[in-house]
């Protein structure tokens, strides 16, 4: 049944989004900015993101460095550094934004009502076994990584892409285990969202610090190997990690519209009921904006996202409130839980 949001809950959600920390733990921001710049645009961060993030009340976004298959392996490092460089340039030009490298930066973004941007790698394909690159990336502001995207590399095997339903075997390689240790020594957080099931179990065996699933949903609510099983969520929560609700229709089970809100709520409520409301948050992985940037704004969007953009996120928050989630739990879901997590894993 489609969900009709009552105005009282919509108003309550808007107030929470302006008064409380709000975070999105996964956005392909660096890659999108590079696409806009390569299309001849300038001030893309201000033109395409500022107003929508402000309207949604966001204080923190976690920007991935994501590489498409066509750039691997030869062009991987160059494209990754291009993304990082463009993001840093755009941040320098916008006082509304702030690169988050430590807890002090995170607190500063909240205190000064700026939008913090935390940088991480969505796959370490271009790093491979050259672990000295991790220090270089750390100095450039990178504070986390996933071992792989939905593909195999020298460190691990990713699960199948979201549009497929194919099990992928194979755990972490010896180099993958070493990568986890090197990341923890540096202070980088680990994201397991694209890791396959065998790799997840290996991470649980070797990781000593809290790891996260920045953009994953419940496999029980909607079967997809990109989503997490109940046992995986329990193990992640036991490590003091947080799970970010993904807004991609291939992982949610439904496209845009009021019915999609029901599905999003069902995923989040199920995960909260299983591991605690303090272990879940938002990690939308908006894809349509990336496709639009790649096409130079000339193609019709594919509508892969259940929500149109960040300015529509309060509608989801209102739906959670209307369905009975307490205001205190909602405060954690919209951002408080991610803020707590990053205060744990970032350098002071």
C-alpha positions in Angstrom: 0.0 0.0 0.0 1.3 3.5 -0.9 2.1 5.7 2.0 0.6 9.1 2.4 2.8 11.3 4.7 0.8 13.3 7.2 1.8 17.0 7.5 2.5 16.8 11.2 5.2 14.2 10.6 6.6 16.1 7.7 6.9 19.2 9.8 8.5 17.2 12.6 11.0 15.7 10.2 11.9 19.1 8.8 12.6 20.4 12.2 14.8 17.4 13.1 16.8 17.9 9.9 17.5 21.5 10.7 18.2 20.9 14.5 20.2 17.6 14.5 23.2 16.2 12.7 22.3 14.7 9.3 24.6 12.4 7.4 24.8 10.4 4.1 27.5 7.8 4.4 27.9 7.2 0.7 27.8 9.6 -2.2 30.0 9.4 -5.4 30.7 13.1 -5.0 34.4 13.1 -6.1 33.6 11.2 -9.3 30.6 13.3 -10.1 32.6 16.5 -9.7 35.3 15.2 -12.1 32.6 14.4 -14.7 31.1 17.9 -14.3 34.6 19.5 -14.7 35.4 17.4 -17.7 32.1 18.6 -19.2 33.4 22.1 -19.0 31.6 23.1 -15.8 33.0 25.3 -13.0 31.8 25.6 -9.4 30.0 22.3 -9.8 29.9 21.7 -6.0 28.0 24.9 -5.4 25.8 24.6 -8.5 24.7 21.0 -8.2 25.0 20.1 -4.5 24.9 23.0 -2.1 21.2 23.9 -2.2 20.0 20.3 -2.1 22.2 19.4 0.8 21.2 22.5 2.7 17.5 21.9 2.1 18.0 18.4 3.4 19.8 19.7 6.4 23.0 17.6 5.8 26.1 18.2 7.9 28.2 15.3 6.6 28.6 13.4 3.4 31.0 10.6 2.8 32.5 10.9 -0.7 33.7 7.8 -2.4 36.4 7.6 -5.0 34.8 5.2 -7.4 36.4 3.9 -10.6 34.5 2.4 -13.6 35.8 -0.8 -15.1 37.1 0.9 -18.2 39.8 2.7 -16.3 41.3 -0.4 -14.7 44.0 -1.3 -14.3 46.2 1.2 -16.3 44.3 4.4 -15.7 43.1 3.7 -12.2 45.6 5.6 -10.1 45.5 8.7 -12.4 41.7 8.8 -12.4 41.5 8.3 -8.6 44.0 11.2 -8.1 42.0 13.3 -10.6 38.9 12.8 -8.5 40.6 13.6 -5.3 42.3 16.7 -6.8 39.0 18.1 -8.2 37.2 17.5 -4.9 39.9 19.3 -2.9 39.9 22.2 -5.4 36.1 22.5 -5.2 36.2 22.4 -1.4 38.8 25.2 -1.3 36.4 27.4 -3.3 33.4 26.8 -1.1 33.4 28.0 2.5 30.1 26.2 3.1 32.0 22.9 2.9 34.8 21.4 5.0 37.1 18.5 4.4 36.9 16.2 7.4 40.2 14.6 8.3 39.8 14.2 12.0 37.4 14.5 14.9 38.2 18.2 15.3 37.1 18.8 11.7 33.9 16.9 12.2 33.1 18.9 15.3 34.0 22.1 13.5 31.6 21.3 10.6 28.8 20.8 13.1 29.6 23.9 15.2 30.0 26.2 12.2 27.0 24.8 10.3 29.1 23.7 7.4 28.9 20.5 5.3 31.7 18.2 6.2 33.0 15.9 3.4 34.8 12.7 4.4 36.8 11.1 1.6 37.2 7.3 1.1 38.0 4.8 -1.6 35.3 2.6 -3.0 37.6 -0.2 -3.9 41.4 -0.4 -3.7 41.9 -1.8 -7.2 44.4 0.9 -8.2 46.3 0.5 -4.9 46.7 -3.3 -5.3 49.6 -4.4 -3.2 51.4 -1.1 -3.3 50.6 -0.4 0.3 52.9 2.6 0.4 50.2 4.4 -1.6 48.0 4.3 1.4 50.2 6.8 3.2 50.1 9.1 0.2 46.4 8.9 0.0 46.1 9.5 3.8 48.1 12.7 3.4 45.7 13.7 0.6 42.8 13.4 3.0 41.5 9.8 2.4 40.2 8.4 5.7 38.7 5.0 4.7 38.4 2.4 2.0 36.6 -0.7 0.9 38.9 -3.5 -0.3 36.9 -3.9 -3.6 33.9 -2.8 -5.5 31.7 -5.5 -7.0 34.6 -7.1 -8.8 37.7 -9.2 -8.0 41.1 -7.6 -7.4 44.4 -8.5 -5.7 42.9 -8.1 -2.3 39.4 -9.6 -2.3 36.4 -10.6 -4.3 33.4 -8.3 -4.5 29.9 -9.6 -4.6 27.9 -9.5 -7.8 26.7 -6.1 -9.1 23.3 -5.0 -7.6 21.3 -5.8 -10.8 22.4 -9.4 -10.7 21.7 -12.3 -8.3 24.8 -14.5 -8.6 26.8 -15.8 -5.6 30.5 -15.0 -5.8 33.0 -17.3 -3.9 36.4 -16.4 -2.6 37.6 -14.6 0.5 40.4 -12.2 1.3 43.8 -12.9 -0.2 46.9 -12.8 2.0 47.4 -9.3 0.6 43.9 -8.4 1.5 44.5 -9.4 5.1 47.6 -7.2 5.1 45.7 -4.3 3.6 43.2 -4.4 6.5 46.1 -4.3 9.0 47.8 -1.5 7.1 44.5 0.5 7.0 44.0 0.0 10.8 47.6 1.1 11.5 47.0 4.3 9.6 43.6 4.9 11.1 41.5 4.3 8.0 38.0 2.9 8.5 37.0 -0.2 6.5 33.7 -0.4 4.5 32.4 -3.9 3.6 29.4 -2.9 1.5 30.6 -4.5 -1.8 32.5 -7.4 -0.2 31.2 -11.0 -0.9 30.1 -13.3 1.9 33.4 -15.2 2.2 35.3 -11.9 2.4 33.0 -10.6 5.1 33.8 -13.6 7.3 37.5 -13.0 6.7 37.2 -9.4 7.7 35.4 -10.4 10.9 38.3 -12.7 11.7 41.1 -10.2 11.1 39.6 -6.7 11.9 40.3 -5.3 15.3 38.5 -2.0 14.9 34.9 -1.1 14.1 34.1 -1.5 10.4 31.0 -0.2 8.5 28.6 -1.0 5.7 28.2 2.4 4.3 25.5 1.6 1.8 23.8 -1.8 2.2 20.3 -3.2 3.0 18.7 -6.3 4.5 18.9 -9.5 2.5 15.9 -10.8 4.4 13.7 -7.9 3.3 14.9 -8.1 -0.3 17.1 -10.9 -1.5 20.2 -9.6 -3.2 23.8 -10.6 -2.6 24.7 -6.9 -2.2 22.5 -6.8 0.9 23.5 -8.2 4.3 22.3 -11.3 6.0 21.0 -11.2 9.5 24.1 -12.9 10.8 26.4 -10.4 9.0 24.5 -7.5 10.5 24.8 -8.9 14.0 28.5 -9.5 13.6 29.0 -5.9 12.2 27.0 -4.5 15.1 29.1 -6.5 17.6 32.1 -4.7 16.2 30.4 -1.4 16.9 29.9 -0.7 13.3 27.0 1.1 11.5 24.9 0.1 8.5 23.9 2.8 5.9 20.5 2.4 4.2 21.0 2.2 0.5 18.4 4.0 -1.7 19.1 2.1 -5.0 16.0 0.3 -6.2 18.0 -2.9 -7.0 18.7 -3.2 -3.3 15.5 -1.8 -1.9 13.1 -3.8 -4.1 11.1 -0.8 -5.4 11.6 2.3 -7.5 10.5 5.9 -6.8 7.2 6.9 -5.3 5.3 6.5 -2.1 5.5 2.7 -2.2 9.3 3.1 -2.2 9.1 4.9 1.1 7.4 1.8 2.6 10.2 -0.4 1.3 12.9 1.9 2.6 11.2 2.0 6.0 10.9 -1.8 6.0 14.6 -2.3 5.5 15.6 0.3 8.1 13.0 -0.9 10.7 14.1 -4.5 10.2 17.8 -3.7 10.6 17.1 -1.5 13.6 15.0 -4.2 15.2 17.7 -6.8 14.6 20.8 -4.9 15.7 19.5 -1.8 17.4 18.4 1.6 16.1 21.8 3.0 17.1 23.5 0.8 14.5 21.8 2.0 11.4 21.8 5.3 9.4 21.6 6.7 5.9 23.9 5.8 3.1 21.9 6.4 0.0 24.4 5.9 -2.9 22.4 8.2 -5.2 23.2 6.9 -8.7 21.0 9.0 -11.0 23.1 12.1 -10.4 26.2 10.2 -11.4 24.6 9.0 -14.6 23.4 12.5 -15.4 26.9 14.0 -14.8 28.4 11.3 -17.0 26.0 12.0 -19.8 26.6 15.8 -19.5 23.0 16.3 -18.5 21.7 15.3 -21.9 20.2 12.0 -21.0 17.0 11.2 -19.1 17.7 9.9 -15.7 17.3 6.2 -15.2 15.4 6.5 -11.9 17.6 4.0 -10.1 17.1 5.9 -6.9 14.1 5.5 -4.6 14.5 9.1 -3.5 15.0 11.9 -6.0 17.8 13.8 -4.1 19.0 14.8 -0.7 16.4 17.5 -0.4 13.7 14.7 -0.4 15.3 12.8 2.5 13.1 14.4 5.1 10.2 12.6 3.5 11.8 9.3 4.5 12.4 10.6 8.0 8.8 11.6 8.2 7.7 8.2 7.1 9.8 6.6 9.8 8.2 8.8 12.4 4.7 8.2 11.1 5.3 4.4 11.2 6.1 4.7 14.9 9.9 5.1 15.3 10.7 7.2 18.3 12.1 10.7 17.8 15.2 9.7 19.7 15.9 6.7 17.5 15.2 8.9 14.4 17.8 11.4 15.6 20.4 8.6 15.5 19.3 7.3 12.2 19.4 10.6 10.3 23.0 11.3 11.4 23.7 10.8 15.1 24.9 7.2 14.7 27.3 8.1 11.9 28.7 11.0 13.8 29.3 8.6 16.8 30.9 6.1 14.5 33.3 8.5 12.9 34.2 9.9 16.3 35.3 6.4 17.1 37.4 5.7 14.0 38.8 9.1 13.0 42.0 10.5 14.5 41.4 13.1 17.2 
